[in-house]
Amino acid sequence: MGAADQGAVQRWGGRRVSRVNMAPMNPLYRKARFLLSAPDLRHLPPDTGLEVAFAGRSNAGKSSALNTVTGQKALARTSKTPGRTQQIVVFPVDEERALVDLPGYGYAKVPQKVREHWERALPAYLEERQALTGLVLIMDVRHPLTDFDRQMLAWCAHAGLAVHVLLTKADKLKFGRANDTLRTVRKTLDAEFPGTSVQLFSALKQTGVDEVHAKLDEWFGLATDEHG
């Protein structure tokens, strides 16, 4: 077992989770606030600064992940109706940086015209948005790497965009099975989408938050600011 896997087991193995993985939250992300919902790319803010987008199949836990990462209960609206997020929602964390919630994909009840619109608009956003520095891709740990997930990964690869995968709802699995899934997904990503990073995450248990913050800090240039 590699060091990365050992760390994942430690973070997921019983009571040690709270001591190992509950790193102090970067206060910047608590400052996230709603700015606007854009029905298309033309209504986005000016293409300046730095953005990190969150994307995922409907019902994979994207809104819950955003709320957990920002330490806010209702920044992103959670719903029992998959596919509810059908606009691009922008949450600035300061004057230069923003988190972006992309429309959920893969839910059959979304109207065909809406699906067709975002099938055109999302690749354009990923490829053309100059402010976009990385994408956090949300996958349900019980159902990773669906066709829709692979399509998003392919779009990002074509755009040369960095991707970090969150295997959400990891609390639904025993830690051994969760880590087996982590290793399997990492192996597949290494083979098919080199450079893509991946981790376990649970909004319910609030585990994995420190890893997400480290990746956001990297993409937002904060690690360099803090360490030299």
Buried (B, 14 or more C-beta within 10 A) or exposed (E): EEEEBEBBBBBBBEEEBEEBBBEEBBEBBEBBEEBEEBEBBEEBBEEEBBBBBBBBBBBBBBBBBBBBBBBBEEBBEBEEEBBBBBBBBBBBBEEEBBBBBBBBBBBEEBEEEEBEBBEEBBBEBBBEBEBBBBBBBBBBBBEBBBEBBEBBBEBBBEBEBBBBBBBBBBBEBEBEEBBEBBBEBBEBBEEEBEEBBBBBBBBEBBBBBBBBBBBBBBBBEBBEEEEE
